[in-house]
Amino acid sequence: MDHRLYFLHRDEARSNHAGSKAVRDAEVIFMQMGISPLPIYSAGTAQGIKRKFLHGVQLSRLFTLPRGAVLFIQYPMYRLKRDYVDLLRRVKRLRKLRLVFLVHDLEMIRHAFPENPDLAVRDAEMFSAADRIIVHNDRMADFLANEHNVDRRKIICLGLFDYLIPKGHMKQADIYDKRSICIAGNLSPDKSGYIKGLVDLLPDDISLNLYGVNYDPGTAGSNVIYHGSFDADVLPDLLDSSFGLVWDGPVPDTCAGNMGNYMRFNDPHKVSLYISAGIPVIIWSEAALAGFVKERNIGFTVSSLREIPEKLRYITCEDYQTYKSNLYPLMRQVRNGYFLNEAVKAVIDPVDG
């Protein structure tokens, strides 16, 4: 691998949520591909002026990069000040760098922090600084090209987020009773308010298994089991349902609100989690990944969660085994970093050539 390839490394505390897992996995894949880390942030014990000084020293390392280097940046980086994109632009000009942004979230679509409109402004600044942008899928790429005049030629589509599994954690779920669904992720009523409505509409013989942070005991029901919050690396081993649900927003009838609308454009990390666990997917019919789920035949789509009991009633054992068989090649790919590997190759092959 070319010695001029680097990625910005963030040394941050581990946490049991998708964002942290996705960033860590990307860094592992970068290093496996021979891309060198450039530390720019440490969540160490330094505080106050000392912390700012150390952070400034780390940022100064950008100016030591070899001329013509390719620098991968995972975006967004909330802990850095707004002007960090300006800094990257200056370094790019002085060192003749190529800046490649791997997009995890876009606030101009997600609107998760309405109290901080500067975050959406940073998105536009990133577009102008980037030489290449790795986005989730074609729908997100089209949004950037059509709504923000981003040159489509510098956009690369990831397809899916990878979900690496450490050695020794390779069990795959093989349960089929048609009557069990799992939801993994942030269970907060603010993000996943639909869960309460889902509990009310599911018949008692369909069990709902919940995994994640911010569980609301108010969603409890006779068919609900809360299993706890677990490290994302071991979570695929623990999921024991026939299907994994991908939904967002306050209600079961559609994916509503800012987070619900975001599903029209993003690749939810829990899709990759379920694929990594070998579990067929149930997803909103208007989600960006709905077409992927249907084309690969790894689950089914619904426009409302009210459709689930009827859909499950008519799925045969043969149907389910087809879902599982179609999942296996994808399961191996996300567990081994295939999708980011391919995106990185699309960036560096022209450089190497």
Secondary structure, 3 states (H helix, E strand, C coil): CCCCEEEEEEECCCCCCHHHHHHHHHHHHHHHCCCEEEEEEECCCCCHHHHHHHHHHHHHHHHHCCCCCEEEEEECCCCCCCCHHHHHHHHHHHHCCEEEEEECCCHHHHCCCCCCCHHHHHHHHHHHHCCEEEECCHHHHHHHHHHHCCCHHHEEECCCCCCCCCCCCCCCCCCCCCCEEEEECCCCHHHHCHHHHHHHHCCCCCEEEEECCCCCHHHCCCCEEEEECCCCCCHHHHCCCCEEEECCCCCCCCCCHHHHHHCCCCCCHHHHHHHHHCCCEEEECCCCCHHHHHHHCCEEEECCHHHHHHHHHCCCHHHHHHHHHHHHHHHHHHHCCHHHHHHHHHHHHHHHC
